Amino acid sequence: MGLLGACSSSAAPLAPAPPIVFDWSLNGTRSIYRAGLDASDTVRLSAGAADDEHPSERSGLVVFTSYRTGRAELYSVPAGGGAPTQLTTASANETDPALSPDGTKIAYVSDVSGVTKLWLCAADGSGQEPLTSGFGFAGSIEASPSWAPDGQRIVFVSTANGSANLFVLTLGGGLPTPLVTGPSANVEPAWNPDGTIVAFASNRSTGGSTNIFTVDVTTQVVAQVTSDTGRPPGLYHLGEWRRGATVARSHEPGAHGVGAVERRRGARGRDLLNRPARGWARAATPLQCGA
């Protein structure tokens, strides 16, 4: 996958690129890394024999899932580097952590009930509580929480209506409400900085290829952003939205990459990890530039 290149524009220069965090597999083990959105200053934040994945960063703290105890548990590490701290010690698997905008809470999923459901805890792992009791059915799966900028709403994936679709939970506001539904898989939601748009991956396009879409949270109007064809479902894994682009990870047979997808057409990608043979830029459709 690649980062989008610069657009032709007379606008003033952008502010320095914000950092992103991502997981990357080198030498057979997946670890957590930090880098600038312009591909600068790549730093490894975790190391070990077990895989670390699904990082989220806010207020100088990175939380992630690690399998170093033999099951999935939540850990944290300072964004500047340091020793990881284990946050959860349950007998269940706990994954998909997402830090709230103020860095004080973590939304995540736990399979303590037998299937993954949405949970909440403090940034230090204390105060764990389920968020969706009474929603869906016992076997419905929940995954991929993403916080709205107001810190009061969480968009997530649920199979409560039989397919993988997007729902929005307002903390203290009752049961989740549908955002994007249908027979296609609608997954990997990521909220934009002003809380009006959610980006997501879906195979709803003609031919069933996985592409990136956006949905207006108020009108629920869906727009297609990418137009890749002939690619398998599960290609895109979207992360946090930074400076008009949602950070994403792509997977192709034998390769994967990290980059950003912006909203207007006209710019080709540049590989964040500076490894063209492993990146998305070599095969990507021209994407949208600017927001």
Residue frames as qw, qx, qy, qz and C-alpha x, y, z in Angstrom:
[[0.000, 0.890, 0.456, 0.000, 0.00, 0.00, 0.00],
 [0.485, 0.223, -0.008, 0.846, 1.20, 3.51, -0.44],
 [0.076, -0.631, -0.321, 0.702, 0.88, 7.01, 0.82],
 [0.446, 0.805, 0.369, 0.127, -0.73, 9.42, -1.56],
 [0.530, 0.098, 0.088, 0.838, 1.63, 11.76, -3.30],
 [0.017, -0.464, -0.209, 0.861, 1.29, 15.52, -3.25],
 [0.413, 0.710, 0.567, 0.062, -1.44, 17.16, -5.34],
 [0.324, 0.287, 0.212, 0.876, -0.89, 19.98, -7.78],
 [0.232, -0.844, -0.483, 0.015, -2.18, 22.99, -5.87],
 [0.249, 0.608, -0.133, 0.742, -1.41, 26.62, -5.17],
 [0.622, -0.734, -0.202, -0.182, -2.49, 26.22, -1.54],
 [0.155, -0.799, 0.511, -0.276, -0.14, 27.07, 1.31],
 [0.429, 0.275, -0.849, 0.141, 2.19, 24.30, 2.49],
 [0.765, -0.462, -0.391, -0.222, 0.69, 21.82, 4.93],
 [0.463, -0.737, 0.419, -0.258, 1.76, 21.62, 8.55],
 [0.040, 0.449, -0.892, 0.016, 4.31, 18.95, 9.46],
 [0.671, -0.067, -0.646, -0.358, 2.97, 15.45, 8.89],
 [0.649, -0.493, 0.350, -0.462, 1.43, 13.89, 12.01],
 [0.047, -0.336, 0.940, -0.021, 2.71, 10.52, 13.23],
 [0.846, -0.049, -0.228, -0.480, 0.84, 7.27, 12.66],
 [0.390, -0.378, 0.826, -0.152, 1.21, 3.88, 14.31],
 [0.825, 0.263, -0.291, -0.407, 0.85, 0.55, 12.52],
 [0.774, -0.316, 0.548, 0.029, 1.78, -3.12, 12.79],
 [0.535, 0.678, -0.457, -0.210, 4.34, -4.58, 10.39],
 [0.953, -0.175, 0.245, 0.037, 5.67, -8.10, 9.99],
 [0.361, 0.755, -0.547, 0.014, 9.41, -8.41, 9.48],
 [0.196, 0.387, -0.883, 0.181, 11.33, -11.67, 9.80],
 [0.454, -0.221, -0.854, -0.125, 8.14, -13.55, 10.64],
 [0.269, -0.491, -0.651, 0.512, 7.02, -11.53, 13.70],
 [0.018, 0.762, 0.363, 0.536, 4.53, -8.66, 13.66],
 [0.413, -0.326, -0.384, 0.759, 5.50, -5.60, 15.74],
 [0.040, 0.920, 0.369, -0.124, 4.25, -2.07, 16.38],
 [0.509, 0.099, 0.147, 0.842, 5.90, 0.87, 14.56],
 [0.046, 0.861, 0.270, -0.428, 5.54, 4.64, 14.49],
 [0.475, 0.123, 0.394, 0.777, 6.21, 6.84, 11.45],
 [0.152, 0.434, 0.051, -0.886, 5.35, 10.25, 10.05],
 [0.647, 0.560, 0.454, -0.250, 2.53, 10.41, 7.53],
 [0.432, 0.819, -0.309, -0.218, 5.21, 11.59, 5.08],
 [0.953, 0.158, -0.230, 0.122, 7.08, 8.27, 5.66],
 [0.232, 0.680, -0.495, 0.489, 9.71, 9.88, 7.90],
 [0.194, -0.468, 0.651, -0.566, 11.20, 8.63, 11.18],
 [0.846, -0.143, -0.420, -0.294, 10.04, 5.02, 11.26],
 [0.123, -0.482, 0.720, -0.483, 10.56, 3.69, 14.82],
 [0.607, -0.169, -0.769, -0.105, 9.88, 0.20, 16.19],
 [0.403, -0.537, 0.258, -0.694, 7.87, 0.41, 19.43],
 [0.838, -0.289, 0.361, -0.290, 7.50, -3.27, 20.36],
 [0.430, 0.489, -0.753, -0.092, 9.61, -6.39, 19.95],
 [0.587, -0.253, 0.688, -0.344, 9.44, -10.04, 20.93],
 [0.125, -0.089, 0.950, 0.273, 8.78, -13.54, 19.71],
 [0.238, 0.545, 0.792, -0.137, 4.97, -13.13, 19.65],
 [0.176, 0.507, 0.457, 0.709, 2.89, -10.97, 17.32],
 [0.026, -0.510, -0.384, 0.769, 1.76, -7.45, 18.30],
 [0.125, 0.364, 0.639, 0.667, -1.00, -5.80, 16.25],
 [0.157, -0.765, -0.559, -0.278, -3.94, -3.37, 16.03],
 [0.381, -0.204, -0.320, 0.843, -2.26, -0.26, 17.52],
 [0.038, -0.868, -0.392, -0.303, -4.11, 2.94, 18.43],
 [0.482, -0.029, -0.252, 0.839, -2.45, 6.20, 19.54],
 [0.144, -0.865, -0.270, -0.397, -3.72, 9.22, 21.45],
 [0.368, -0.894, 0.143, -0.214, -2.07, 11.77, 23.76],
 [0.093, 0.704, -0.689, 0.144, 1.34, 10.14, 23.49],
 [0.556, -0.202, 0.769, -0.243, 0.11, 6.65, 24.40],
 [0.521, 0.242, -0.670, -0.471, -0.11, 3.62, 22.09],
 [0.683, -0.116, 0.622, -0.365, -2.33, 0.66, 22.97],
 [0.502, 0.371, -0.670, -0.402, -2.18, -2.60, 21.03],
 [0.955, -0.136, 0.077, -0.253, -3.00, -6.31, 21.08],
 [0.134, 0.597, -0.790, 0.025, -0.20, -8.75, 21.92],
 [0.934, -0.057, -0.273, -0.222, -0.09, -12.55, 21.92],
 [0.278, 0.565, -0.687, 0.364, 3.00, -12.77, 24.14],
 [0.463, -0.282, 0.663, -0.516, 1.07, -14.53, 26.95],
 [0.150, 0.062, 0.976, 0.142, -0.35, -17.15, 24.59],
 [0.159, 0.702, 0.693, 0.042, -3.67, -15.33, 24.09],
 [0.203, 0.599, 0.202, 0.748, -4.68, -11.86, 22.95],
 [0.390, -0.679, -0.416, 0.462, -4.24, -9.22, 25.66],
 [0.192, 0.933, 0.111, 0.284, -4.08, -5.42, 25.62],
 [0.664, -0.274, -0.087, 0.690, -0.79, -3.62, 26.20],
 [0.141, 0.986, 0.085, 0.011, 0.35, 0.01, 26.10],
 [0.704, -0.085, 0.066, 0.702, 3.65, 1.71, 25.30],
 [0.033, -0.770, -0.037, 0.636, 4.65, 5.40, 25.18],
 [0.663, 0.732, 0.155, -0.007, 4.53, 6.77, 21.64],
 [0.133, 0.887, -0.443, 0.013, 8.11, 7.92, 22.07],
 [0.678, 0.278, -0.665, 0.142, 9.25, 4.41, 22.97],
 [0.338, -0.484, 0.593, -0.548, 9.70, 2.50, 26.22],
 [0.027, -0.044, 0.991, -0.123, 8.74, -0.71, 27.98],
 [0.472, -0.307, -0.560, -0.608, 5.26, -2.15, 27.21],
 [0.292, -0.117, 0.659, -0.684, 2.73, -2.41, 30.05],
 [0.181, -0.269, -0.917, -0.231, 0.17, -5.22, 30.15],
 [0.330, -0.180, 0.087, -0.922, -3.34, -3.78, 30.63],
 [0.829, -0.122, -0.041, -0.545, -5.58, -6.85, 30.70],
 [0.047, -0.356, 0.924, -0.135, -5.16, -10.30, 32.25],
 [0.780, 0.069, 0.237, -0.575, -8.48, -12.00, 31.47],
 [0.569, -0.074, 0.808, 0.131, -8.80, -15.61, 30.34],
 [0.604, 0.686, 0.397, -0.077, -10.55, -14.32, 27.20],
 [0.532, 0.171, 0.316, 0.767, -9.00, -12.83, 24.05],
 [0.014, 0.874, 0.269, -0.405, -9.13, -9.02, 23.97],
 [0.524, 0.130, 0.456, 0.708, -8.40, -7.29, 20.68],
 [0.180, 0.665, 0.446, 0.571, -9.12, -4.27, 18.42],
 [0.322, -0.614, -0.376, 0.615, -8.27, -1.55, 20.98],
 [0.229, 0.658, 0.273, 0.663, -9.20, 2.04, 20.13],
 [0.314, -0.284, -0.406, 0.810, -8.18, 4.92, 22.38],
 [0.076, 0.871, 0.475, -0.098, -10.72, 7.68, 22.94],
 [0.391, 0.785, 0.040, 0.479, -9.81, 11.13, 21.54],
 [0.258, -0.871, 0.265, -0.324, -8.71, 12.36, 24.99],
 [0.472, 0.421, -0.740, 0.231, -6.67, 9.20, 25.61],
 [0.366, -0.359, 0.596, -0.618, -8.52, 8.25, 28.80],
 [0.794, 0.068, 0.462, -0.389, -10.61, 5.28, 27.63],
 [0.013, 0.286, -0.865, -0.412, -10.18, 2.21, 25.42],
 [0.831, 0.212, 0.122, -0.500, -12.95, 0.62, 23.37],
 [0.048, 0.401, -0.897, -0.180, -12.07, -2.96, 22.45],
 [0.832, -0.035, -0.295, -0.469, -13.62, -6.37, 21.81],
 [0.260, -0.369, 0.846, -0.283, -13.53, -9.40, 24.10],
 [0.627, -0.001, -0.667, -0.401, -14.66, -12.97, 23.47],
 [0.147, -0.186, 0.792, -0.562, -15.37, -13.69, 27.14],
 [0.685, 0.167, 0.324, -0.630, -18.97, -14.55, 26.14],
 [0.731, 0.135, 0.656, 0.134, -17.78, -16.97, 23.44],
 [0.510, 0.611, 0.356, 0.490, -17.89, -14.46, 20.58],
 [0.353, 0.011, -0.106, 0.930, -16.37, -10.98, 20.31],
 [0.122, -0.858, -0.491, -0.087, -18.44, -8.17, 21.86],
 [0.226, 0.688, -0.099, 0.682, -17.70, -4.48, 22.42],
 [0.633, -0.570, -0.383, 0.359, -16.19, -3.51, 25.80],
 [0.103, 0.868, -0.105, 0.474, -14.81, -0.37, 27.44],
 [0.739, -0.449, -0.266, 0.425, -12.07, 0.26, 30.01],
 [0.156, -0.952, 0.132, 0.226, -9.86, 3.06, 31.28],
 [0.523, 0.750, -0.403, 0.041, -6.53, 3.69, 29.55],
 [0.121, -0.558, 0.784, -0.245, -4.77, 1.79, 32.35],
 [0.400, 0.011, -0.900, -0.174, -7.01, -1.28, 31.82],
 [0.059, 0.171, 0.775, -0.605, -9.21, -0.74, 34.87],
 [0.422, 0.360, 0.317, -0.769, -13.02, -0.52, 34.98],
 [0.068, 0.052, -0.841, -0.534, -13.75, -3.06, 32.25],
 [0.469, 0.349, 0.561, -0.586, -17.44, -3.14, 31.24],
 [0.357, 0.331, 0.775, 0.404, -19.53, -4.44, 28.32],
 [0.088, 0.256, -0.065, -0.960, -21.06, -1.77, 26.07],
 [0.438, 0.063, -0.514, -0.735, -23.70, -3.61, 24.02],
 [0.135, 0.127, 0.932, -0.313, -25.65, -5.77, 26.46],
 [0.430, 0.533, 0.567, -0.457, -29.09, -6.50, 24.98],
 [0.399, 0.671, -0.283, -0.558, -28.03, -5.68, 21.41],
 [0.427, 0.390, -0.758, -0.301, -28.06, -8.24, 18.61],
 [0.938, -0.195, -0.139, -0.251, -28.20, -11.91, 19.53],
 [0.758, -0.563, 0.313, 0.103, -25.95, -14.21, 21.54],
 [0.805, 0.023, 0.401, 0.438, -23.91, -15.33, 18.53],
 [0.401, 0.889, 0.102, 0.194, -23.64, -11.96, 16.76],
 [0.731, -0.082, -0.033, 0.677, -20.06, -10.75, 16.36],
 [0.001, 0.997, 0.065, -0.038, -18.80, -7.22, 17.08],
 [0.764, -0.055, 0.136, 0.629, -15.46, -5.77, 15.99],
 [0.437, 0.325, 0.214, 0.811, -13.39, -2.74, 14.89],
 [0.160, -0.870, -0.402, 0.239, -14.51, 0.11, 17.19],
 [0.410, 0.290, 0.090, 0.860, -13.64, 3.67, 16.14],
 [0.168, -0.612, -0.474, 0.610, -14.28, 6.80, 18.23],
 [0.213, 0.855, 0.312, 0.355, -15.99, 9.94, 16.99],
 [0.362, 0.414, -0.256, 0.795, -14.02, 13.13, 17.70],
 [0.423, -0.623, 0.034, -0.657, -16.57, 14.12, 20.39],
 [0.103, 0.279, -0.865, 0.403, -15.57, 11.07, 22.46],
 [0.544, 0.029, 0.490, -0.680, -19.23, 10.16, 22.94],
 [0.863, 0.339, 0.039, -0.373, -19.93, 7.94, 19.91],
 [0.359, -0.384, 0.815, 0.243, -18.32, 4.73, 18.69],
 [0.765, 0.389, -0.244, -0.452, -18.83, 3.23, 15.25],
 [0.368, -0.356, 0.859, -0.004, -18.24, -0.51, 15.04],
 [0.472, 0.137, -0.731, -0.473, -18.96, -3.64, 13.01],
 [0.504, -0.050, 0.723, -0.470, -21.72, -6.04, 14.07],
 [0.205, -0.043, -0.872, -0.443, -23.46, -9.03, 12.52],
 [0.283, 0.187, 0.645, -0.684, -26.60, -8.25, 14.57],
 [0.648, 0.439, 0.116, -0.611, -28.73, -8.21, 11.42],
 [0.923, 0.204, 0.325, 0.001, -27.08, -11.22, 9.79],
 [0.700, 0.558, -0.015, 0.446, -24.32, -9.45, 7.80],
 [0.554, -0.296, -0.155, 0.763, -21.22, -7.49, 8.79],
 [0.104, 0.802, 0.332, 0.486, -22.57, -3.94, 8.96],
 [0.291, 0.216, -0.327, 0.873, -21.81, -0.64, 10.70],
 [0.399, -0.757, -0.510, -0.088, -23.56, 0.63, 13.82],
 [0.143, 0.536, -0.283, 0.783, -23.10, 3.69, 16.03],
 [0.566, -0.533, -0.583, 0.237, -23.20, 3.52, 19.82],
 [0.050, -0.731, 0.134, -0.668, -23.67, 6.70, 21.86],
 [0.362, 0.020, -0.761, 0.538, -22.25, 6.25, 25.35],
 [0.089, 0.265, 0.620, -0.733, -25.13, 6.33, 27.81],
 [0.391, 0.256, -0.161, -0.869, -27.58, 6.68, 24.90],
 [0.837, 0.172, 0.304, -0.422, -29.18, 3.25, 24.67],
 [0.829, 0.088, 0.513, 0.202, -28.75, 0.57, 22.04],
 [0.268, -0.294, 0.507, 0.765, -26.61, 1.09, 18.90],
 [0.565, 0.652, 0.229, -0.451, -28.26, 2.44, 15.75],
 [0.778, 0.251, 0.438, 0.375, -27.53, 1.28, 12.16],
 [0.036, -0.726, 0.239, 0.643, -25.27, 3.41, 9.95],
 [0.410, 0.438, -0.628, -0.496, -24.51, 1.19, 6.92],
 [0.673, -0.015, 0.693, -0.258, -26.46, -2.02, 6.33],
 [0.685, 0.491, -0.316, -0.435, -27.04, -4.53, 3.55],
 [0.998, -0.011, 0.062, -0.019, -26.04, -8.03, 2.46],
 [0.630, 0.579, -0.340, 0.390, -22.45, -6.99, 1.60],
 [0.705, -0.388, -0.301, 0.511, -19.63, -6.95, 4.17],
 [0.075, 0.871, -0.028, 0.485, -19.18, -3.39, 5.47],
 [0.828, -0.394, -0.211, 0.339, -16.16, -3.34, 7.78],
 [0.615, -0.060, -0.063, 0.783, -13.13, -1.45, 9.18],
 [0.021, 0.922, 0.313, 0.226, -14.82, 1.91, 9.96],
 [0.513, -0.140, -0.158, 0.832, -12.75, 5.05, 10.61],
 [0.007, -0.894, -0.417, 0.163, -14.24, 8.40, 11.67],
 [0.455, 0.566, 0.040, 0.686, -13.06, 11.67, 10.11],
 [0.343, 0.002, -0.431, 0.835, -11.79, 14.56, 12.30],
 [0.258, -0.135, 0.097, -0.952, -15.02, 16.60, 12.35],
 [0.322, 0.129, 0.837, -0.423, -17.34, 13.64, 12.99],
 [0.578, 0.429, 0.032, -0.694, -19.38, 13.99, 9.79],
 [0.730, 0.432, -0.454, -0.273, -17.96, 11.14, 7.70],
 [0.725, -0.362, 0.585, -0.022, -17.01, 7.50, 8.33],
 [0.449, 0.521, -0.655, -0.313, -14.71, 5.68, 5.90],
 [0.766, -0.169, 0.581, -0.217, -15.04, 1.91, 5.61],
 [0.055, 0.309, -0.853, -0.417, -14.12, -1.07, 3.45],
 [0.708, 0.248, 0.455, -0.480, -16.79, -3.04, 1.61],
 [0.253, -0.044, 0.848, 0.464, -17.30, -5.57, -1.17],
 [0.402, 0.611, 0.528, -0.432, -20.56, -3.86, -2.20],
 [0.212, 0.613, -0.375, -0.663, -19.08, -2.66, -5.51],
 [0.851, 0.395, -0.109, -0.328, -19.82, -4.41, -8.80],
 [0.687, 0.424, -0.581, 0.105, -17.95, -7.71, -9.03],
 [0.837, -0.512, -0.194, 0.003, -17.55, -8.07, -5.27],
 [0.606, 0.308, -0.324, 0.658, -14.05, -6.56, -5.05],
 [0.454, -0.684, -0.376, 0.429, -13.17, -4.85, -1.79],
 [0.300, 0.562, 0.084, 0.766, -12.98, -1.05, -2.03],
 [0.219, -0.269, -0.469, 0.812, -13.01, 1.95, 0.27],
 [0.102, -0.691, -0.541, -0.468, -16.22, 3.93, 0.74],
 [0.044, 0.035, -0.430, 0.901, -17.40, 6.85, 2.86],
 [0.210, -0.633, -0.724, -0.177, -20.77, 7.44, 4.50],
 [0.109, -0.473, 0.105, -0.868, -22.24, 10.74, 5.63],
 [0.130, -0.125, -0.856, 0.485, -23.21, 10.16, 9.27],
 [0.320, 0.283, 0.333, -0.841, -26.25, 12.46, 9.04],
 [0.634, 0.354, -0.199, -0.658, -27.72, 11.54, 5.65],
 [0.741, -0.125, 0.660, -0.002, -26.27, 7.99, 5.48],
 [0.689, 0.695, -0.112, -0.168, -25.37, 8.64, 1.82],
 [0.792, -0.292, 0.424, 0.327, -22.58, 6.26, 0.74],
 [0.450, 0.832, -0.264, -0.190, -19.87, 7.25, -1.77],
 [0.952, 0.032, 0.097, 0.290, -17.25, 4.98, -3.34],
 [0.182, -0.888, 0.314, 0.283, -13.65, 6.25, -3.09],
 [0.197, -0.457, 0.786, 0.367, -11.51, 3.54, -4.73],
 [0.796, 0.390, -0.046, -0.461, -12.26, 1.49, -7.83],
 [0.089, -0.430, 0.890, 0.123, -10.01, -1.55, -7.63],
 [0.868, 0.146, -0.100, -0.464, -11.34, -4.63, -9.46],
 [0.854, 0.238, -0.463, 0.015, -10.51, -8.29, -9.28],
 [0.148, 0.441, -0.697, 0.546, -9.13, -8.16, -5.74],
 [0.478, -0.306, -0.820, 0.066, -10.18, -10.43, -2.88],
 [0.457, -0.803, -0.198, -0.329, -12.33, -9.30, 0.07],
 [0.749, -0.602, -0.049, 0.272, -10.36, -8.16, 3.10],
 [0.640, 0.459, -0.019, 0.617, -7.83, -6.14, 1.11],
 [0.068, 0.615, -0.163, 0.768, -8.17, -2.89, 3.04],
 [0.550, -0.524, -0.563, 0.324, -7.92, -2.48, 6.80],
 [0.080, 0.771, 0.064, 0.629, -8.64, 1.10, 7.77],
 [0.528, -0.283, -0.502, 0.624, -7.20, 2.87, 10.78],
 [0.139, -0.712, -0.331, 0.603, -7.19, 6.40, 12.16],
 [0.402, 0.796, 0.315, 0.326, -8.08, 9.36, 9.92],
 [0.458, -0.562, 0.017, 0.688, -5.29, 11.93, 9.77],
 [0.016, -0.516, 0.254, 0.818, -5.23, 15.22, 7.81],
 [0.607, 0.444, -0.129, -0.646, -8.05, 14.30, 5.41],
 [0.590, 0.309, -0.719, -0.199, -6.80, 10.77, 4.83],
 [0.860, -0.379, 0.201, -0.275, -7.62, 7.52, 6.55],
 [0.054, -0.575, 0.815, 0.039, -4.55, 5.46, 7.34],
 [0.928, 0.119, 0.022, -0.352, -4.92, 1.99, 5.90],
 [0.346, -0.417, 0.824, 0.164, -3.18, -1.36, 5.54],
 [0.785, 0.357, -0.211, -0.460, -3.57, -3.51, 2.45],
 [0.608, -0.274, 0.744, 0.048, -2.92, -7.18, 1.89],
 [0.698, 0.500, -0.356, -0.369, -2.02, -8.86, -1.39],
 [0.996, -0.039, -0.055, 0.058, -0.81, -12.43, -1.91],
 [0.822, 0.027, -0.116, 0.558, 2.63, -12.55, -0.32],
 [0.308, 0.240, -0.089, 0.916, 2.75, -8.82, 0.43],
 [0.210, -0.827, -0.515, 0.086, 1.22, -6.04, 2.48],
 [0.358, 0.300, -0.052, 0.883, 1.75, -2.36, 3.02],
 [0.184, -0.679, -0.504, 0.501, 0.74, 0.75, 4.96],
 [0.219, 0.214, 0.289, 0.907, -0.47, 4.03, 3.56],
 [0.172, 0.441, 0.430, -0.768, -3.22, 6.63, 3.43],
 [0.193, 0.461, 0.733, 0.461, -6.28, 7.02, 1.23],
 [0.054, 0.282, 0.168, -0.943, -7.58, 10.52, 0.64],
 [0.409, 0.498, 0.658, -0.389, -10.96, 11.60, -0.68],
 [0.495, 0.757, 0.029, -0.425, -10.55, 13.19, -4.12],
 [0.896, 0.239, 0.279, 0.247, -9.25, 11.72, -7.28],
 [0.399, 0.899, -0.143, 0.107, -6.01, 12.64, -8.97],
 [0.093, -0.766, 0.620, -0.142, -3.02, 11.38, -6.98],
 [0.853, 0.113, -0.510, 0.012, -1.10, 8.12, -7.00],
 [0.768, -0.640, 0.017, -0.013, 0.32, 6.51, -3.91],
 [0.339, 0.649, -0.612, 0.298, 3.83, 6.42, -2.50],
 [0.801, -0.207, -0.556, 0.084, 4.85, 3.49, -0.33],
 [0.454, -0.842, 0.134, -0.259, 5.08, 4.46, 3.35],
 [0.837, -0.436, 0.295, 0.150, 7.53, 1.66, 4.13],
 [0.165, 0.793, -0.494, -0.316, 9.67, 2.51, 1.08],
 [0.388, -0.165, 0.893, 0.156, 9.48, -1.07, -0.17],
 [0.493, 0.302, -0.289, -0.763, 7.81, -0.92, -3.62],
 [0.379, 0.079, -0.892, -0.235, 7.72, -4.71, -4.01],
 [0.161, -0.305, -0.869, 0.355, 5.59, -4.97, -0.86],
 [0.107, 0.304, 0.275, -0.906, 3.48, -1.87, -1.36],
 [0.421, 0.608, 0.639, -0.212, 0.11, -0.95, -2.73],
 [0.149, 0.731, -0.143, -0.650, 1.28, 1.92, -4.97],
 [0.114, -0.258, 0.809, 0.516, 2.35, -0.46, -7.73],
 [0.008, 0.302, 0.912, 0.278, -1.19, -1.74, -8.22],
 [0.076, 0.539, 0.568, -0.617, -3.46, 1.00, -6.94],
 [0.234, 0.740, 0.505, 0.378, -6.08, 2.84, -8.89],
 [0.176, 0.325, -0.127, 0.920, -5.44, 6.64, -8.79],
 [0.281, -0.568, -0.709, 0.308, -7.14, 7.85, -5.61],
 [0.036, -0.905, -0.289, -0.309, -8.65, 11.06, -4.42],
 [0.531, 0.060, -0.271, 0.801, -6.43, 13.87, -3.19],
 [0.113, -0.266, 0.133, -0.948, -7.39, 16.55, -0.69],
 [0.149, -0.411, -0.868, 0.235, -10.37, 16.60, 1.63]]
